[in-house]
Amino acid sequence: MATPLRFRVSTEHWTEGRVRAEIYRALDANLGATMASPWYKPPAGYQAKRFEMDNGDVALFCWNDDAYWMGNTETPKTLWGTNKVTFDEAPDPVSEWAQRELLAQLYEEDPWLEETPKLAWFFLPVFLSKDGRETTREFFREHAAGFPDASRETALEFYDDFLETGVLDEYRYVMASKLGTSEYLNLSRMSATMSEFTVAKLLSEQGYDVTPEIEISTGHSIDFRVDRADAETALVEVTRPVPPGDRAANSAVTAIRQTAANKTSGQLEEHGGGVTLFVDCSSFTDQQWNEIKTATPDVGHRPAVIFRVRPDGWLDGYTKGSVPVELPDEID
């Protein structure tokens, strides 16, 4: 499976003649390619070229004392073995230029993303990845970021507003990569990824600093560590049950118990306690959620937060055990 977009860095000497001979001709021979000037002025002191392939792939190359390649296409042989760096790790002028080029490409292909520019920027590494560029955009476009019975506009605005706060900017690659770069759409996994964004939103709004992917002594990673000056550090794991109609479980209560059991019989059990489990029931219908809220079942792990959120801001939920983090008033 291809990975999110990253620069390849070459420290060799480059000229336009070498770019044409070793990059353009290789791409053109294999895929059919056009080499042209970039859409936007390259970074000061750099020369740059834009490559557009007949199959819709695109790539950028700029060079000075060092050279930076980025594309959702095959890597020319001459650049094999070079180191990879993220947008944050590359020089700011190079990173800003490349992102401007790629965002323009993204907006040309999917203009609806212009309405949520922070979301488009945040997920750019997967929105234009080699294998995931169709499926990730389809997930937001056709499946409202995992919210059933919600409009795309409302769902995307929900996450765009949160990402606009910048609390996850430092962890952009970690979090965007969780959405996946597969050419096959996995709705349940992608929806579960967005549950992590939802929980991060709920906790950051309570004043917590949220740090994702915390490695623990068992070799597993816990979704978040949350910190606040007036509170003890807490660990949070997030899970998202699949609704009964999409699984073998014959009721909403059974569905959340089965999903929680998968977590508690694995990494949470091995960790031996100290992790709060957030069970996101946002894929459930009103009727299914009412069944859960009426029964308020245990999920086999304490402390636990069982909740459901809608992108218009509606929130409901309940807890089991002594939850070590402050929660919104809507969660009993």
Backbone as numpy.savetxt, mean C-alpha at the origin, in Angstrom:
# Nx Ny Nz CAx CAy CAz Cx Cy Cz
7.18 -12.57 -8.76 6.33 -11.39 -8.76 7.22 -10.15 -8.76
6.94 -9.20 -9.61 7.72 -7.97 -9.68 7.52 -7.15 -8.41
8.47 -6.30 -8.13 8.43 -5.49 -6.93 7.99 -4.06 -7.27
7.70 -3.24 -6.25 7.35 -1.84 -6.51 8.48 -1.11 -7.24
8.12 -0.03 -7.89 9.11 0.75 -8.63 10.25 1.22 -7.74
11.46 1.00 -8.21 12.66 1.53 -7.58 13.63 1.96 -8.68
14.50 2.88 -8.32 15.57 3.25 -9.24 16.65 2.18 -9.24
17.24 1.95 -10.39 18.53 1.28 -10.48 19.59 2.35 -10.66
20.69 2.23 -9.93 21.72 3.26 -9.93 22.98 2.72 -10.59
23.44 3.42 -11.64 24.69 3.07 -12.31 25.73 4.15 -12.02
26.93 3.72 -11.66 28.01 4.67 -11.38 28.99 4.75 -12.55
28.63 4.16 -13.68 29.50 4.19 -14.85 29.31 5.49 -15.65
30.19 5.71 -16.60 30.11 6.91 -17.44 29.09 6.69 -18.56
28.19 7.66 -18.73 27.15 7.54 -19.75 27.18 8.75 -20.68
26.89 8.48 -21.96 26.70 9.52 -22.96 25.40 9.20 -23.69
24.92 10.16 -24.45 23.68 9.88 -25.20 23.91 8.74 -26.20
25.11 8.66 -26.75 25.41 7.57 -27.68 25.34 6.22 -27.00
25.86 6.13 -25.80 25.78 4.86 -25.08 24.35 4.53 -24.69
23.58 5.53 -24.29 22.17 5.31 -23.96 21.44 4.72 -25.17
21.68 5.29 -26.32 21.03 4.80 -27.54 21.48 3.37 -27.86
22.78 3.11 -27.72 23.31 1.81 -28.12 22.94 0.69 -27.14
22.99 0.97 -25.83 22.85 -0.10 -24.85 21.48 -0.18 -24.19
20.73 0.91 -24.24 19.40 0.88 -23.61 18.31 0.90 -24.67
18.31 1.94 -25.49 17.24 2.04 -26.49 17.22 0.85 -27.44
18.36 0.48 -28.00 18.36 -0.59 -28.99 17.95 -1.93 -28.38
18.33 -2.17 -27.12 17.91 -3.41 -26.45 16.40 -3.44 -26.24
15.83 -2.32 -25.79 14.39 -2.25 -25.59 13.64 -2.37 -26.91
14.14 -1.68 -27.92 13.45 -1.69 -29.22 13.49 -3.08 -29.84
14.59 -3.78 -29.69 14.71 -5.12 -30.28 13.75 -6.10 -29.62
13.55 -5.97 -28.33 12.73 -6.93 -27.60 11.25 -6.56 -27.53
10.97 -5.27 -27.42 9.60 -4.84 -27.15 9.04 -3.86 -28.18
9.91 -3.24 -28.95 9.48 -2.11 -29.77 9.44 -0.89 -28.87
10.30 0.08 -29.11 10.41 1.20 -28.18 10.63 2.50 -28.92
10.22 3.58 -28.28 10.48 4.93 -28.74 11.31 5.64 -27.68
12.40 6.28 -28.09 13.21 7.09 -27.16 12.94 8.55 -27.47
12.59 9.30 -26.43 12.22 10.70 -26.64 12.67 11.53 -25.45
12.53 12.84 -25.58 12.81 13.73 -24.45 11.75 13.50 -23.37
12.08 13.71 -22.13 11.08 13.56 -21.06 10.01 14.63 -21.18
8.89 14.39 -20.53 7.80 15.36 -20.57 8.15 16.62 -19.78
8.95 16.46 -18.73 9.30 17.59 -17.88 10.81 17.78 -17.88
11.23 19.00 -17.58 12.65 19.33 -17.56 13.37 18.44 -16.56
14.46 17.80 -16.97 15.19 16.92 -16.05 15.88 17.70 -14.95
16.39 17.01 -13.94 17.08 17.69 -12.84 18.27 18.50 -13.36
18.57 19.58 -12.70 19.69 20.44 -13.11 20.98 19.62 -13.17
21.67 19.75 -14.28 22.93 19.05 -14.46 22.80 17.66 -15.03
21.59 17.18 -15.22 21.37 15.84 -15.75 20.82 15.90 -17.17
21.17 14.91 -17.96 20.49 14.65 -19.21 19.50 13.52 -18.96
18.43 13.46 -19.75 17.41 12.45 -19.48 16.71 12.03 -20.77
16.23 10.80 -20.76 15.44 10.26 -21.85 14.25 9.50 -21.28
13.19 9.49 -22.07 11.98 8.74 -21.73 11.80 7.66 -22.80
11.48 6.45 -22.36 11.28 5.32 -23.27 9.85 4.83 -23.15
9.18 4.72 -24.27 7.81 4.20 -24.29 7.78 2.98 -25.19
7.31 1.87 -24.61 7.29 0.61 -25.32 5.94 0.36 -25.97
5.95 -0.47 -27.02 4.72 -0.74 -27.76 3.66 -1.42 -26.90
4.07 -2.11 -25.84 3.10 -2.80 -24.97 2.57 -1.93 -23.84
2.92 -0.65 -23.83 2.44 0.26 -22.79 3.42 0.50 -21.66
4.53 -0.24 -21.63 5.55 -0.01 -20.60 6.18 1.37 -20.79
6.72 1.89 -19.70 7.41 3.18 -19.76 8.64 3.12 -18.86
9.67 3.85 -19.23 10.89 3.88 -18.43 11.55 5.26 -18.55
12.31 5.61 -17.53 13.02 6.88 -17.48 14.50 6.61 -17.21
15.35 7.45 -17.77 16.80 7.33 -17.52 17.40 8.72 -17.51
18.10 9.04 -16.44 18.81 10.32 -16.40 20.23 10.05 -15.92
21.16 10.87 -16.39 22.56 10.60 -16.08 23.35 11.90 -15.96
24.35 11.83 -15.09 25.35 12.87 -14.89 26.61 12.15 -14.46
27.10 12.39 -13.24 28.21 11.59 -12.73 27.74 10.18 -12.39
26.47 10.07 -12.05 25.84 8.77 -11.87 24.56 8.76 -12.68
23.93 7.61 -12.78 22.75 7.49 -13.64 21.65 6.74 -12.90
20.41 7.12 -13.21 19.25 6.53 -12.54 18.26 6.03 -13.59
17.91 4.75 -13.46 16.95 4.10 -14.35 15.72 3.70 -13.54
14.54 3.93 -14.08 13.32 3.46 -13.45 12.31 3.14 -14.54
11.66 1.99 -14.42 10.65 1.64 -15.40 9.86 0.41 -15.00
8.70 0.25 -15.63 7.88 -0.94 -15.38 8.01 -1.91 -16.56
9.22 -1.99 -17.05 9.51 -2.84 -18.19 10.74 -3.68 -17.88
11.19 -4.47 -18.83 12.40 -5.25 -18.62 13.60 -4.32 -18.43
14.52 -4.75 -17.59 15.73 -3.96 -17.37 16.77 -4.34 -18.42
17.30 -3.37 -19.17 18.35 -3.67 -20.14 19.53 -4.38 -19.48
20.14 -5.29 -20.20 21.21 -6.11 -19.65 22.34 -5.27 -19.08
22.62 -4.15 -19.70 23.71 -3.31 -19.25 23.52 -2.78 -17.83
22.27 -2.81 -17.33 21.97 -2.32 -15.99 21.73 -3.45 -14.99
21.86 -4.68 -15.42 21.70 -5.80 -14.49 22.75 -5.71 -13.38
22.37 -6.08 -12.21 23.32 -6.11 -11.10 23.54 -4.77 -10.42
22.91 -3.70 -10.91 23.06 -2.41 -10.25 22.20 -2.37 -8.99
22.57 -1.50 -8.08 21.82 -1.37 -6.83 20.49 -0.67 -7.06
19.52 -1.00 -6.18 18.20 -0.39 -6.27 18.00 0.55 -5.08
17.34 1.69 -5.33 17.01 2.63 -4.27 15.58 3.12 -4.47
14.95 3.53 -3.39 13.59 4.04 -3.44 13.58 5.52 -3.84
12.37 6.06 -3.97 12.26 7.49 -4.24 12.94 8.31 -3.13
12.79 7.87 -1.88 13.35 8.62 -0.76 14.87 8.53 -0.73
15.41 7.43 -1.23 16.85 7.22 -1.15 17.61 7.88 -2.31
16.93 8.17 -3.39 17.57 8.84 -4.52 17.70 10.34 -4.22
18.59 11.04 -4.92 18.69 12.49 -4.73 17.34 13.16 -4.98
17.02 14.15 -4.17 15.71 14.79 -4.25 15.36 15.28 -5.66
16.27 15.97 -6.36 15.90 16.46 -7.70 15.56 15.32 -8.66
16.29 14.22 -8.58 16.02 13.07 -9.44 14.68 12.45 -9.07
14.45 12.28 -7.78 13.20 11.67 -7.31 11.99 12.51 -7.69
12.09 13.83 -7.47 10.97 14.72 -7.77 10.67 14.73 -9.27
11.70 14.75 -10.09 11.49 14.72 -11.54 10.81 13.43 -11.98
11.32 12.30 -11.51 10.76 11.01 -11.91 9.31 10.88 -11.46
9.02 11.31 -10.25 7.64 11.19 -9.76 6.70 12.12 -10.54
7.19 13.27 -10.93 6.37 14.17 -11.75 6.05 13.53 -13.09
7.06 12.93 -13.71 6.86 12.22 -14.99 5.84 11.09 -14.83
6.02 10.29 -13.79 5.20 9.09 -13.63 3.77 9.43 -13.20
3.62 10.44 -12.37 2.27 10.86 -12.00 1.51 11.38 -13.22
2.21 12.11 -14.10 1.56 12.57 -15.33 1.13 11.38 -16.17
1.97 10.36 -16.24 1.62 9.13 -16.95 0.40 8.48 -16.32
0.38 8.39 -15.00 -0.73 7.77 -14.29 -2.02 8.53 -14.53
-1.98 9.85 -14.44 -3.18 10.65 -14.63 -3.69 10.58 -16.07
-2.77 10.44 -17.01 -3.20 10.30 -18.40 -3.95 8.99 -18.62
-3.47 7.94 -17.96 -4.10 6.63 -18.11 -5.35 6.48 -17.25
-5.36 7.06 -16.06 -6.49 6.96 -15.14 -6.77 8.33 -14.53
-7.44 9.20 -15.28 -7.63 10.58 -14.81 -8.44 10.69 -13.52
-9.23 9.68 -13.17 -10.01 9.74 -11.93 -9.12 9.82 -10.70
-7.86 9.40 -10.81 -6.95 9.47 -9.67 -6.50 10.89 -9.36
-6.70 11.82 -10.28 -6.33 13.20 -10.02 -7.15 13.80 -8.89
-8.33 13.22 -8.60 -9.18 13.73 -7.53 -8.63 13.41 -6.15
-7.71 12.45 -6.07 -7.12 12.08 -4.79 -5.59 12.04 -4.96
-4.97 13.21 -5.07 -3.54 13.27 -5.43 -2.61 12.65 -4.40
-2.94 12.74 -3.11 -2.04 12.14 -2.12 -2.09 10.62 -2.20
-3.26 10.06 -2.41 -3.38 8.61 -2.58 -2.63 8.16 -3.82
-2.77 8.92 -4.92 -2.07 8.58 -6.15 -0.56 8.61 -5.94
-0.07 9.63 -5.24 1.36 9.74 -4.95 1.83 8.60 -4.06
1.07 8.31 -3.01 1.49 7.31 -2.04 1.62 5.93 -2.68
0.66 5.57 -3.52 0.66 4.24 -4.13 1.33 4.21 -5.51
1.98 5.30 -5.89 2.65 5.36 -7.18 3.61 4.19 -7.40
4.38 3.75 -6.38 5.30 2.62 -6.63 4.62 1.34 -7.06
3.32 1.17 -6.72 2.62 -0.03 -7.18 1.67 0.27 -8.33
1.14 1.50 -8.36 0.24 1.87 -9.46 0.94 1.79 -10.82
2.27 1.94 -10.83 3.01 1.85 -12.08 4.05 0.74 -12.04
3.84 -0.26 -11.18 4.76 -1.39 -11.12 4.57 -2.28 -12.35
5.53 -3.15 -12.58 5.53 -3.97 -13.79 4.31 -4.88 -13.88
4.04 -5.63 -12.81 2.94 -6.59 -12.84 1.67 -6.06 -12.18
1.80 -5.12 -11.25 0.64 -4.72 -10.46 -0.09 -3.49 -10.92
0.34 -2.90 -12.03 -0.26 -1.62 -12.39 -1.72 -1.74 -12.80
-2.15 -2.88 -13.30 -3.57 -3.05 -13.66 -4.40 -3.40 -12.43
-3.93 -4.37 -11.64 -4.73 -4.87 -10.53 -4.88 -3.85 -9.41
-3.81 -3.11 -9.10 -3.92 -2.14 -8.01 -4.89 -1.02 -8.37
-4.84 -0.57 -9.59 -5.78 0.48 -9.99 -7.20 -0.06 -10.08
-7.34 -1.29 -10.54 -8.67 -1.91 -10.60 -9.29 -2.01 -9.20
-8.46 -2.33 -8.22 -8.95 -2.46 -6.85 -9.58 -1.16 -6.37
-8.93 -0.05 -6.63 -9.50 1.23 -6.21 -10.64 1.67 -7.12
-10.50 1.41 -8.40 -11.49 1.90 -9.37 -12.80 1.11 -9.29
-12.72 -0.22 -9.27 -13.90 -1.07 -9.36 -14.40 -1.58 -8.01
-13.54 -1.57 -7.01 -13.91 -2.18 -5.72 -13.84 -1.19 -4.56
-13.77 0.09 -4.85 -13.85 1.15 -3.84 -12.93 0.89 -2.65
-11.70 0.46 -2.95 -10.69 0.23 -1.91 -11.14 -0.76 -0.86
-12.04 -1.67 -1.24 -12.48 -2.72 -0.32 -13.74 -2.41 0.45
-14.36 -1.27 0.20 -15.62 -0.93 0.87 -16.80 -1.38 0.01
-17.55 -2.41 0.42 -18.73 -2.80 -0.37 -19.83 -1.74 -0.25
-20.58 -1.57 -1.29 -21.73 -0.64 -1.28 -21.31 0.80 -1.01
-20.09 1.15 -1.39 -19.64 2.54 -1.26 -19.18 3.03 -2.62
-19.31 4.31 -2.84 -18.84 4.85 -4.11 -17.33 4.94 -4.10
-16.76 4.86 -5.29 -15.31 5.00 -5.40 -14.85 6.35 -4.86
-15.58 7.39 -5.18 -15.18 8.73 -4.78 -15.12 8.86 -3.26
-16.15 8.34 -2.57 -16.18 8.45 -1.11 -15.07 7.63 -0.47
-14.87 6.42 -0.99 -13.86 5.52 -0.42 -12.46 6.09 -0.60
-12.15 6.58 -1.80 -10.81 7.09 -2.04 -10.55 8.38 -1.27
-11.59 9.20 -1.13 -11.44 10.44 -0.36 -11.14 10.13 1.11
-11.75 9.05 1.63 -11.53 8.61 3.01 -10.04 8.36 3.25
-9.41 7.62 2.35 -8.00 7.31 2.51 -7.10 8.48 2.10
-7.51 9.24 1.10 -6.72 10.39 0.68 -6.59 11.40 1.81
-7.70 11.64 2.51 -7.67 12.59 3.63 -6.71 12.13 4.71
-6.71 10.82 4.98 -5.79 10.30 6.00 -4.34 10.40 5.54
-4.07 9.96 4.32 -2.69 10.01 3.82 -2.17 11.44 3.74
-3.06 12.38 3.55 -2.67 13.79 3.47 -2.05 14.27 4.78
-2.34 13.60 5.89 -1.74 13.99 7.17 -0.24 13.71 7.18
0.23 12.81 6.32 1.65 12.51 6.22 2.18 11.55 7.27
1.32 10.98 8.10 1.83 10.15 9.20 2.47 8.85 8.70
2.15 8.43 7.49 2.75 7.21 6.95 3.75 7.48 5.83
4.05 8.74 5.56 4.96 9.06 4.45 6.30 8.35 4.60
6.81 8.29 5.82 8.11 7.67 6.06 8.09 6.18 5.71
6.89 5.59 5.75 6.76 4.15 5.53 6.04 3.85 4.22
6.20 4.74 3.27 5.46 4.65 2.01 5.69 3.32 1.30
6.94 2.93 1.14 7.22 1.69 0.41 6.73 0.47 1.16
6.92 0.47 2.48 6.47 -0.66 3.29 4.96 -0.85 3.14
4.21 0.23 3.27 2.75 0.13 3.27 2.19 -0.03 1.87
2.73 0.70 0.89 2.22 0.56 -0.47 2.49 -0.83 -1.01
3.64 -1.40 -0.64 3.99 -2.73 -1.13 3.02 -3.79 -0.66
2.38 -3.57 0.48 1.44 -4.56 0.99 0.23 -4.72 0.07
-0.06 -3.68 -0.71 -1.18 -3.79 -1.65 -0.86 -4.83 -2.72
0.42 -5.01 -3.01 0.84 -6.07 -3.91 1.16 -5.58 -5.30
2.01 -6.35 -5.98 2.36 -6.03 -7.37 2.10 -7.25 -8.24
1.04 -7.97 -7.94 0.69 -9.16 -8.69 -0.21 -8.80 -9.86
-0.10 -9.57 -10.96 -0.98 -9.35 -12.10 -2.36 -9.96 -11.87
-2.55 -10.65 -10.75 -3.84 -11.25 -10.43 -4.48 -10.52 -9.25
-5.73 -10.11 -9.42 -6.43 -9.37 -8.38 -6.80 -10.30 -7.23
-6.40 -9.94 -6.02 -6.74 -10.68 -4.82 -7.52 -9.73 -3.91
-8.83 -9.72 -4.07 -9.67 -8.73 -3.41 -9.59 -8.83 -1.89
-9.62 -10.04 -1.36 -9.61 -10.19 0.10 -8.28 -9.72 0.68
-7.15 -10.04 0.03 -5.86 -9.62 0.56 -5.68 -8.11 0.46
-6.11 -7.54 -0.67 -5.98 -6.09 -0.82 -6.87 -5.35 0.18
-8.08 -5.87 0.39 -8.97 -5.26 1.38 -8.37 -5.33 2.77
-7.73 -6.46 3.08 -7.07 -6.61 4.39 -5.94 -5.60 4.54
-5.24 -5.33 3.45 -4.19 -4.31 3.50 -4.78 -2.95 3.87
-5.90 -2.61 3.26 -6.49 -1.31 3.55 -7.00 -1.23 4.97
-7.30 -2.37 5.59 -7.69 -2.36 7.00 -6.54 -1.83 7.86
-5.31 -2.11 7.47 -4.18 -1.58 8.21 -4.14 -0.05 8.13
-4.46 0.48 6.96 -4.53 1.94 6.83 -5.66 2.49 7.70
-6.78 1.77 7.74 -7.92 2.21 8.56 -7.54 2.25 10.03
-6.90 1.19 10.52 -6.49 1.15 11.93 -5.45 2.24 12.21
-4.52 2.43 11.30 -3.54 3.50 11.48 -4.23 4.86 11.58
-5.28 5.03 10.80 -6.05 6.28 10.83 -6.72 6.46 12.19
-7.39 5.40 12.67 -8.10 5.48 13.94 -7.14 5.81 15.09
-5.98 5.17 15.10 -5.03 5.37 16.19 -4.31 6.71 16.09
-3.97 7.13 14.89 -3.30 8.43 14.76 -4.23 9.56 15.16
-5.52 9.38 14.92 -6.49 10.40 15.32 -6.64 10.46 16.84
-6.19 9.42 17.54 -6.17 9.44 19.00 -4.83 9.93 19.55
-3.98 10.41 18.64 -2.71 11.00 19.06 -1.54 10.06 19.13
-1.67 8.87 18.58 -0.58 7.90 18.62 0.33 8.04 17.41
1.61 7.80 17.63 2.56 7.60 16.53 2.50 6.13 16.14
2.39 5.87 14.84 2.18 4.51 14.35 3.39 4.10 13.52
4.02 2.99 13.92 5.17 2.46 13.20 4.84 1.06 12.70
4.89 0.83 11.38 4.49 -0.48 10.85 5.61 -1.50 10.84
5.19 -2.77 10.73 6.08 -3.92 10.53 7.16 -4.02 11.61
6.71 -4.39 12.80 7.60 -4.51 13.94 8.04 -5.97 14.08
9.32 -6.22 13.92 9.83 -7.58 14.05 9.90 -7.97 15.53
9.47 -9.22 15.82 9.49 -9.70 17.19 10.37 -10.93 17.28
10.59 -11.40 18.50 11.59 -12.44 18.73 11.24 -13.77 18.09
9.96 -14.01 17.77 9.57 -15.28 17.16 9.90 -15.33 15.68
10.37 -14.22 15.12 10.64 -14.17 13.69 9.50 -13.61 12.88
8.34 -13.39 13.52 7.20 -12.78 12.85 7.31 -11.26 12.88
6.43 -10.62 12.14 6.28 -9.17 12.21 4.87 -8.84 12.66
4.75 -7.89 13.57 3.46 -7.38 14.02 3.16 -6.12 13.22
1.89 -5.92 12.89 1.53 -4.84 11.97 1.98 -3.46 12.44
1.77 -3.14 13.74 2.10 -1.80 14.20 2.62 -1.79 15.63
3.51 -0.83 15.90 3.78 -0.39 17.26 3.18 1.00 17.38
2.48 1.26 18.48 1.86 2.58 18.66 2.40 3.20 19.94
2.73 4.47 19.84 3.35 5.18 20.96 2.65 6.52 21.16
2.55 6.90 22.42 2.05 8.23 22.78 2.74 8.63 24.07
3.04 9.90 24.22 3.85 10.36 25.36 3.24 9.97 26.70
1.91 9.96 26.79 1.25 9.70 28.07 0.78 8.25 28.22
1.29 7.36 27.36 0.81 5.98 27.40 1.96 5.02 27.15
1.76 3.78 27.57 2.76 2.76 27.31 2.70 2.33 25.84
3.84 1.89 25.33 3.89 1.39 23.96 3.02 0.14 23.84
2.32 0.03 22.72 1.46 -1.13 22.49 1.74 -1.71 21.11
1.49 -3.00 20.97 1.60 -3.68 19.68 0.22 -4.02 19.18
0.02 -3.83 17.86 -1.30 -4.01 17.25 -1.19 -4.90 16.02
-2.06 -5.88 15.95 -2.18 -6.73 14.76 -3.58 -6.53 14.20
-3.69 -6.53 12.86 -4.96 -6.25 12.20 -5.36 -7.46 11.36
-6.64 -7.80 11.40 -7.16 -8.86 10.53 -8.51 -8.42 9.99
-8.89 -8.98 8.84 -10.15 -8.59 8.21 -10.89 -9.84 7.74
-11.96 -10.22 8.42 -12.71 -11.41 8.02 -13.39 -11.23 6.67
-13.48 -12.34 5.94 -14.25 -12.36 4.70 -15.70 -12.63 5.06
-16.66 -11.92 4.48 -18.07 -12.11 4.84 -18.55 -13.53 4.60
-19.60 -13.95 5.30 -20.09 -15.33 5.20 -20.41 -15.77 3.78
-20.96 -14.90 2.96 -21.32 -15.28 1.60 -20.14 -15.64 0.73
-18.93 -15.27 1.16 -17.73 -15.51 0.37 -16.83 -16.60 0.97
-17.35 -17.34 1.95 -16.54 -18.34 2.61 -17.43 -19.45 3.15
-16.80 -20.47 3.76 -17.56 -21.61 4.26 -18.36 -21.28 5.52
-17.96 -20.25 6.25 -18.66 -19.90 7.48 -20.12 -19.57 7.17
-21.02 -20.07 8.03 -22.44 -19.88 7.75 -23.06 -18.70 8.49
-22.26 -17.94 9.21 -22.77 -16.76 9.89 -21.64 -15.76 10.07
-22.04 -14.53 10.31 -21.04 -13.48 10.51 -20.22 -13.74 11.77
-20.85 -14.23 12.81 -20.14 -14.53 14.05 -19.10 -15.61 13.83
-19.49 -16.67 13.11 -18.54 -17.74 12.81 -17.38 -17.21 11.97
-17.68 -16.31 11.04 -16.65 -15.78 10.15 -15.57 -15.04 10.93
-15.96 -14.19 11.88 -14.95 -13.43 12.60 -14.17 -14.35 13.54
-14.83 -15.35 14.10 -14.12 -16.28 14.99 -13.09 -17.10 14.21
-13.47 -17.55 13.02 -12.53 -18.34 12.23 -11.33 -17.52 11.80
-11.58 -16.30 11.37 -10.48 -15.44 10.92 -9.55 -15.11 12.08
-10.12 -14.76 13.23 -9.29 -14.46 14.40 -8.50 -15.69 14.83
-9.09 -16.87 14.70 -8.40 -18.11 15.08 -7.14 -18.31 14.25
-7.20 -17.92 12.98 -6.01 -18.06 12.13 -4.84 -17.22 12.65
-5.17 -16.07 13.23 -4.14 -15.22 13.80 -3.67 -15.76 15.16
-4.64 -16.12 16.00 -4.28 -16.50 17.37 -3.58 -17.84 17.45
-3.80 -18.71 16.46 -3.14 -20.00 16.49 -1.76 -19.95 15.82
-1.39 -18.78 15.34 -0.10 -18.62 14.67 0.78 -17.64 15.40
1.01 -16.48 14.78 1.99 -15.55 15.31 1.63 -14.98 16.67
0.32 -14.75 16.94 -0.04 -14.18 18.22 0.16 -15.18 19.35
-0.14 -16.44 19.09 0.08 -17.49 20.08 1.57 -17.64 20.38
2.39 -17.61 19.34 3.83 -17.75 19.53 4.41 -16.55 20.27
3.81 -15.39 20.06 4.32 -14.20 20.73 4.04 -14.25 22.23
2.98 -14.96 22.61 2.70 -15.16 24.02 2.03 -14.00 24.72
1.25 -13.22 24.01 0.51 -12.13 24.63 1.12 -10.77 24.35
0.40 -9.73 24.80 0.91 -8.38 24.65 0.57 -7.70 23.35
-0.26 -8.33 22.52 -0.65 -7.76 21.24 -2.16 -7.55 21.22
-2.58 -6.38 20.82 -4.00 -6.10 20.67 -4.43 -6.43 19.25
-5.48 -7.24 19.12 -5.98 -7.66 17.81 -7.14 -6.76 17.40
-7.01 -6.11 16.25 -8.09 -5.32 15.66 -8.73 -6.15 14.55
-10.03 -6.39 14.70 -10.78 -7.20 13.73 -11.69 -6.26 12.95
-11.34 -6.02 11.70 -12.06 -5.06 10.86 -13.17 -5.76 10.10
-14.40 -5.43 10.42 -15.57 -6.05 9.78 -16.17 -5.16 8.70
-15.35 -4.33 8.07 -15.86 -3.37 7.10 -16.34 -4.00 5.80
-16.02 -5.28 5.59 -16.54 -5.97 4.40 -17.93 -6.53 4.62
-18.44 -6.44 5.84 -19.74 -7.04 6.17 -20.88 -6.06 5.85
-22.03 -6.62 5.54 -23.22 -5.81 5.31 -23.76 -5.28 6.64
-24.71 -4.34 6.55 -25.35 -3.83 7.77 -25.96 -4.96 8.58
-26.66 -5.87 7.91 -27.32 -6.98 8.60 -26.29 -7.88 9.30
-25.21 -8.19 8.60 -24.18 -9.05 9.19 -23.51 -8.37 10.38
-23.25 -7.07 10.26 -22.66 -6.36 11.37 -23.62 -6.30 12.55
-24.89 -6.09 12.31 -25.86 -6.06 13.40 -25.89 -7.39 14.15
-25.72 -8.49 13.42 -25.65 -9.81 14.05 -24.45 -9.88 14.99
-23.33 -9.38 14.54 -22.12 -9.40 15.36 -22.27 -8.49 16.56
-22.75 -7.27 16.33 -22.84 -6.29 17.42 -23.85 -6.74 18.47
-24.89 -7.43 18.06 -25.88 -7.93 19.02 -25.28 -9.04 19.88
-24.51 -9.93 19.26 -23.94 -11.07 19.99 -22.66 -10.70 20.72
-21.95 -9.67 20.25 -20.63 -9.28 20.76 -19.78 -10.50 21.14
-19.51 -11.36 20.18 -18.79 -12.60 20.50 -17.31 -12.36 20.81
-16.75 -13.26 21.62 -15.31 -13.32 21.77 -14.70 -13.78 20.45
-13.44 -13.46 20.25 -12.77 -13.89 19.02 -11.57 -14.77 19.30
-11.48 -15.27 20.54 -10.40 -16.18 20.88 -9.11 -15.51 21.25
-9.12 -14.19 21.37 -7.92 -13.45 21.74 -8.34 -12.20 22.49
-7.63 -11.91 23.54 -7.82 -10.66 24.28 -6.47 -10.03 24.54
-6.36 -8.71 24.49 -7.42 -7.76 24.14 -7.71 -7.73 22.64
-8.95 -7.39 22.32 -9.37 -7.33 20.92 -10.33 -6.17 20.72
-10.27 -5.60 19.53 -11.19 -4.54 19.11 -11.88 -5.03 17.86
-13.20 -5.16 17.94 -13.98 -5.63 16.80 -14.78 -4.42 16.30
-14.60 -4.03 15.06 -15.18 -2.77 14.61 -15.58 -2.84 13.15
-16.36 -1.85 12.74 -16.74 -1.68 11.33 -16.76 -0.18 11.05
-16.23 0.21 9.90 -16.17 1.61 9.52 -16.71 1.78 8.12
-17.32 2.91 7.86 -17.78 3.25 6.51 -17.03 4.51 6.08
-16.78 4.67 4.79 -15.96 5.79 4.34 -16.59 7.16 4.51
-17.87 7.21 4.89 -18.48 8.51 5.18 -18.20 8.96 6.61
-17.43 8.14 7.35 -17.06 8.49 8.72 -17.80 7.71 9.79
-18.81 6.93 9.42 -19.54 6.10 10.39 -18.62 5.05 10.98
-18.72 4.84 12.29 -17.86 3.87 12.98 -18.65 3.23 14.11
-18.46 1.94 14.28 -19.11 1.22 15.38 -18.20 0.07 15.79
-18.29 -0.34 17.05 -17.45 -1.46 17.47 -17.56 -1.73 18.95
-16.86 -2.79 19.38 -16.82 -3.15 20.80 -15.46 -3.78 21.09
-15.14 -3.93 22.35 -13.86 -4.48 22.75 -14.05 -5.72 23.62
-13.00 -6.54 23.70 -12.93 -7.67 24.60 -11.58 -7.61 25.31
-11.62 -7.68 26.62 -10.39 -7.58 27.39 -10.00 -6.14 27.63
-8.88 -5.95 28.26 -8.39 -4.62 28.62 -7.51 -4.08 27.49
-8.10 -3.25 26.66 -7.39 -2.69 25.50 -6.47 -1.57 25.96
-5.18 -1.66 25.65 -4.20 -0.69 26.18 -4.10 0.62 25.42
-4.92 0.81 24.40 -4.88 2.05 23.64 -6.23 2.75 23.74
-6.18 4.08 23.67 -7.41 4.87 23.68 -8.10 4.74 22.33
-9.42 4.59 22.36 -10.18 4.35 21.14 -11.21 5.45 20.94
-11.70 5.63 19.72 -12.77 6.61 19.49 -14.01 6.27 20.32
-14.79 7.27 20.63 -15.98 7.09 21.48 -16.99 6.12 20.88
-16.99 6.01 19.54 -17.99 5.14 18.88 -17.75 3.65 19.18
-16.58 3.30 19.66 -16.28 1.90 19.99 -16.53 1.70 21.47
-17.50 0.83 21.79 -17.91 0.61 23.18 -16.78 -0.02 23.99
